Amino acid sequence: MTKKLIIGTQEWGIADADAEGVARLVRDAMTNGTSVELTLHDPAGDAGDTVTVFLNGAVTSSVVLDLNSGPRPSQMS
């Protein structure tokens, strides 16, 4: 699981199977100023530990959604 969601200084893991749905929910929340409930993985916890994160798109100024869709410019494939 290399996909992640960063909200402020908090970083959460995204299961590969959930990545498309999480991306859709985050995009909707940020575009429409709504709140969404996300099931994510706690990177500080044990493997498999899931948490529920509520994202309020009306008050969150930015979110980083890293779906790791390919090598970074500084990485080789």
Residue, then its C-alpha position, 0 to 999 in steps of 0.5 A: m500500500t503506497k497510496k496515501l492521503i495527506i490532510g495538513t500534517q496528517e498522513w493516511g494510507i489508502a488500500d489499493a482496492d479503495a483508491e478510486g473511491v477515496a479519490r472520488l469522495v475527496r474530489d467531491a468534498m473539495t469541489n462541492g464543499t461537503s463532508v465525506e467519511l473515508t476509511l483509511h489506514d493509520p500509518a503509525g498503527d499495526a498493519g491493517d489498522t483502519v480508521t475513519v476520517f471525516l473530511n470537511g471540504a468546506v473548511t479544508s484548504s488543501v489535500v494531497l492525494d498520492l495515488n503513486s501512478g508512476p515513477r516520480p520525475s526523480q525516480m527511474s521506472 
